[in-house]
């Protein structure tokens, strides 16, 4: 049976790429590799608006949940849409 610990799973969904980028960056400070997916559709205005999912390895999910709680506690309610997270890194693909 394959090892499922590296399978991606959604930690949470947020409204836009800016908020997702801030959370991904904050999780990296806890040595948790995360990425955001769904950004291309999150900005569309439609009857069913899209969200950006923050995805981590299944093996990191519990630590990511705890880290996210600590981040929110330490930083309070941050309006992530106002945080400058820099330019996205270029993809190798």
Secondary structure, DSSP 4 states (H G I P E B T S, - for coil): ---GGGSEEEEEEESSHHHHHHHHHHHHTTT--EEEE-HHHHT--SSS---EEEEEEGGGHHHHHHHHHHHHHHH-S--GGG----PPPPP--
